[in-house]
Amino acid sequence: MSGEIKARALSGIRTWLFDLDGTLYRGGEPMPGARKALKALESAGRRIQFITNNSRHSAAEIASKLSRMGIQVLPSEIVTATEYTGLYIRERHGCLKLAAAGSDAFVAALREAGHHVLEPGDKGMVDAAVVGLDPAFTYKKLEWLTQAVSAGAMLFAANADACHPGEGGHPVPETGALAAALETATKKKAIYVGKPEPYLFHCALERCGGGIESAAMVGDNYDTDITGAKQAGLCTLWLAMSAGDANQGIPAEERPMADMVIRSLTEIEQALRHGGDKLEV
């Protein structure tokens, strides 16, 4: 991909979808320009939604975290894999009996979606095994879920992320790492709910009443945010930290190109402040 991206009109983008971790914040700190960019979009009357593969925390917990950074967001504006995994399963298969690995918030969301979630180790009949990010994951739990899937239960995972950046940039194992263990043990492929699959993008647009043709996705993870949004039909802004990052390891013949590459969220605020007609990258 060339580092020279042509100016693109922003006036037609009415709905803005943002990734969270790595885009609006990293660790406990907001990304440069995050607050100003969001305030500029709000002042311009744009719709804003936030989409995250986070499958450990609820939207309310994430909104509280953002508030501590000075970013005021309503829980109803945040689409999480935590809360939408159960909805995805219910929409396609009805309310099921589930064997689940995940945080308290993840399990609570599955129950709120109408599913019956078994206690770990329960030997009763299981319709599906469901995996979210589970800090208390054990070999016993892996064995329990493996037996359920091997006996015929479906396998769902909140996302396919292998890891996410933790404090100091160190990798933290994610949902996809746990799902991969189950796929290896059972020789069955999991059904993934989060980005880059289209479900969360469509849910965010439906929630705010935005149309795909006038929506843009802003994210730092090319494989989930950008590839997923492009496949869903959205305009994409890839937040790359430098021109070098924008070119690194992205073979053009294998992945759809981002519509725009930005090095900071400040560029969005600056474009809107200068009339909102174009974004120079």
C-alpha positions in Angstrom: 0.0 0.0 0.0 1.3 3.4 -0.9 1.7 6.0 2.0 0.0 8.6 -0.3 -3.7 8.4 0.3 -5.9 10.7 -1.7 -8.2 13.2 0.2 -11.6 11.8 0.9 -14.8 13.8 1.5 -16.1 13.3 5.0 -19.4 15.2 4.5 -21.2 12.0 3.3 -20.1 10.0 6.4 -23.0 10.3 8.9 -22.3 7.3 11.1 -18.9 6.7 12.7 -18.0 3.3 14.2 -15.0 3.1 16.5 -13.0 0.2 17.8 -12.0 0.7 21.5 -8.8 -1.0 22.7 -5.8 0.3 20.7 -8.0 2.9 18.9 -9.6 5.1 21.6 -7.4 3.9 24.5 -4.4 1.8 25.3 -4.3 0.4 28.8 -5.8 3.1 31.0 -4.9 6.1 28.8 -6.8 7.7 25.9 -5.1 7.7 22.5 -3.9 11.1 21.3 -6.8 13.1 19.9 -9.5 10.7 21.0 -11.5 13.1 23.1 -11.3 15.9 20.6 -12.2 13.7 17.7 -15.4 12.4 19.4 -16.4 15.9 20.5 -16.0 17.2 17.0 -18.1 14.4 15.6 -20.8 15.0 18.2 -20.8 18.7 17.5 -21.2 18.0 13.8 -24.3 15.9 14.5 -22.8 12.5 13.5 -24.0 9.2 14.9 -21.3 7.4 16.9 -21.1 3.8 18.0 -18.3 1.7 19.5 -17.6 -1.9 18.6 -15.4 -4.1 20.6 -14.4 -7.8 20.6 -14.0 -7.5 24.4 -15.7 -10.6 25.8 -14.8 -10.1 29.4 -16.5 -6.8 30.4 -20.0 -5.5 30.0 -20.8 -2.3 28.1 -21.5 -0.6 31.4 -18.1 -1.6 32.7 -16.4 -0.3 29.6 -18.4 3.0 29.7 -17.1 3.5 33.3 -13.6 2.9 32.2 -13.9 5.4 29.4 -15.4 7.9 31.8 -12.3 7.7 34.0 -10.3 8.8 30.9 -12.6 11.8 30.3 -14.5 10.1 27.5 -18.3 10.2 28.2 -20.1 7.3 26.4 -23.4 5.7 27.1 -23.5 1.9 27.6 -26.1 1.8 24.9 -23.6 3.2 22.4 -21.2 0.2 23.0 -21.6 -3.1 21.1 -19.6 -5.8 22.9 -18.9 -9.4 22.1 -19.6 -10.0 25.8 -23.3 -9.1 25.4 -23.9 -9.9 21.8 -22.6 -13.5 21.7 -25.7 -14.8 23.5 -28.0 -12.7 21.2 -26.3 -14.1 18.1 -26.9 -17.7 19.3 -30.5 -17.0 20.3 -31.3 -15.3 16.9 -30.1 -18.3 15.0 -30.9 -21.3 17.3 -33.2 -20.1 20.0 -32.5 -20.4 23.7 -30.1 -23.3 24.4 -28.5 -25.2 27.2 -24.9 -24.0 27.2 -21.5 -25.0 28.6 -19.6 -21.8 28.9 -16.1 -20.5 29.7 -15.9 -16.8 30.4 -16.0 -14.0 32.9 -18.9 -13.4 35.2 -20.2 -10.6 32.9 -20.0 -13.0 29.9 -22.0 -15.7 31.6 -24.5 -13.2 33.0 -25.0 -11.9 29.4 -25.6 -15.4 28.1 -28.3 -15.9 30.8 -29.8 -12.5 30.1 -30.2 -13.5 26.4 -32.4 -16.4 27.6 -30.0 -19.3 27.7 -29.6 -21.9 30.4 -25.9 -21.9 31.4 -24.7 -25.0 33.2 -22.3 -24.9 36.1 -18.7 -25.9 35.2 -18.4 -29.7 35.1 -22.1 -30.4 34.9 -22.7 -33.7 33.0 -26.1 -32.8 31.7 -27.1 -32.5 28.1 -25.4 -29.6 26.3 -26.6 -27.9 23.1 -23.6 -25.7 22.6 -20.2 -24.8 24.1 -19.4 -21.1 24.2 -16.1 -19.5 24.9 -15.2 -15.9 25.9 -12.1 -14.5 27.5 -11.8 -16.5 30.8 -9.1 -15.5 33.3 -10.0 -18.6 35.3 -9.7 -21.1 32.5 -8.5 -24.5 33.6 -7.6 -27.8 32.2 -10.7 -29.2 33.8 -12.9 -26.7 32.0 -11.2 -27.5 28.7 -11.9 -31.2 29.3 -15.5 -30.5 30.1 -16.1 -28.3 27.0 -14.2 -30.8 24.8 -16.4 -33.7 26.0 -19.5 -31.6 25.3 -18.5 -30.7 21.7 -17.3 -34.3 21.0 -20.7 -35.5 22.1 -22.4 -33.3 19.5 -22.7 -29.8 21.0 -22.1 -26.8 18.7 -19.0 -24.6 19.4 -19.2 -20.9 19.5 -16.5 -18.3 20.4 -17.0 -14.6 21.1 -14.0 -13.7 18.8 -11.0 -15.2 17.1 -8.4 -12.8 18.6 -5.3 -14.8 19.7 -4.1 -12.0 22.0 -4.5 -8.3 22.8 -1.9 -5.8 24.0 -1.7 -5.5 27.8 0.2 -3.1 30.0 3.5 -2.2 28.6 2.5 -3.7 25.2 2.9 -7.3 26.5 0.6 -9.8 24.7 -2.3 -11.1 26.8 -4.0 -14.4 25.6 -7.4 -13.8 24.2 -10.6 -15.8 23.4 -9.2 -17.1 20.2 -6.4 -18.8 22.0 -8.9 -20.7 24.1 -11.1 -21.5 21.2 -8.1 -22.8 19.3 -7.4 -25.3 22.1 -11.0 -26.6 21.7 -10.8 -26.8 18.0 -7.6 -28.8 18.2 -9.0 -31.2 20.8 -12.3 -31.7 19.0 -11.3 -31.3 15.4 -14.3 -29.0 15.0 -14.3 -25.4 13.8 -15.8 -22.8 16.1 -18.5 -20.3 14.9 -17.1 -16.9 15.7 -19.3 -13.9 16.5 -17.0 -10.9 16.8 -15.0 -8.9 14.2 -14.0 -9.5 11.5 -17.4 -11.3 11.2 -20.1 -8.9 10.1 -22.5 -9.4 13.0 -21.3 -6.7 15.4 -21.0 -4.1 12.6 -24.6 -4.8 11.5 -25.8 -4.6 15.1 -24.1 -1.3 15.7 -25.7 0.2 12.6 -29.1 -1.2 13.4 -28.9 0.2 16.9 -28.2 3.8 15.8 -30.2 3.7 12.6 -27.3 4.3 10.3 -26.9 2.9 6.8 -23.9 1.0 5.5 -23.5 3.4 2.5 -22.9 6.4 4.8 -20.9 4.7 7.6 -17.2 4.5 8.4 -15.2 2.2 10.7 -12.1 3.5 12.5 -9.8 0.9 14.0 -6.2 -0.1 14.6 -6.4 -3.8 14.0 -6.2 -4.5 10.2 -7.3 -8.1 10.4 -10.4 -7.4 12.5 -11.5 -3.8 12.2 -10.5 -3.0 8.6 -10.9 -6.3 6.8 -14.2 -7.0 8.7 -15.6 -3.6 8.0 -14.6 -3.7 4.3 -16.3 -7.1 3.9 -19.4 -5.6 5.6 -19.4 -2.8 3.0 -18.3 0.1 5.2 -15.8 2.8 4.5 -12.6 2.3 6.6 -10.0 4.4 8.4 -7.0 2.5 9.5 -5.3 4.0 12.5 -1.6 3.3 11.9 1.0 4.8 14.2 3.4 5.7 11.3 3.7 5.5 7.6 5.9 2.4 8.1 3.2 0.7 10.1 0.8 1.4 7.2 2.9 -0.6 4.9 4.2 -3.4 7.1 3.1 -6.9 6.4 -0.1 -6.1 4.3 0.1 -8.0 1.0 -2.3 -6.2 -1.3 -3.2 -9.4 -3.1 -4.5 -11.0 0.1 -6.4 -8.2 2.0 -8.7 -5.4 1.0 -7.1 -2.0 1.3 -8.3 0.5 3.9 -10.0 3.6 2.3 -7.8 5.9 4.4 -4.8 5.6 6.6 -4.4 8.0 9.5 -1.6 8.3 12.1 -3.7 9.9 14.8 -7.3 10.5 15.7 -6.4 14.2 15.7 -6.6 14.1 11.9 -10.4 13.5 12.1 -10.9 16.5 14.4 -8.7 18.7 12.2 -10.6 17.8 9.1 -14.0 18.6 10.7 -12.6 21.8 12.1 -11.6 22.9 8.6 -15.1 22.4 7.2 -15.4 18.6 7.2 -15.0 18.4 3.4 -11.9 16.3 3.3 -9.4 14.4 5.3 -5.8 14.8 4.2 -3.7 11.7 5.1 
